[in-house]
């Protein structure tokens, strides 16, 4: 399903057209799964998150107000479903740690999967107001203007939050700022425009 068609069908579904909702859910499933795979390295986990996202879209379709593009709204719900799935997996993992013999055999995720997990781990340590725009931009590849519309904040605030969020994620991931130097304080941050 092409993006223009998703927009049109999504608008009809939001107005209560049940046939349009069925068509939409079937048509967007591959896109949703693709986005979830950007967050979750394991295919089964990505499929679980995609199902959660589709369910959330179906359940909340009538709450779509049209302030932003339908696809932007859809990707926000997808991002939230992927992050929620990651958190559930993390809780399960803490309860069911891998058996020592499996860990000893060197069973570890790939470099790419490990990097995604590291990003999600770092994101959990940041304020939601910074994490949300960073994930929307860097993982969902949304335009700055779409993020601003979706979050209901000025474009400059979105750019500022993405900059600050990336800087803080870099600090959490690598222990250093954008210049490569160690970061010991956030007192150098510029103030963010008020909403």
Beta strands, then each sheet from edge to edge (+ up, - down):
end
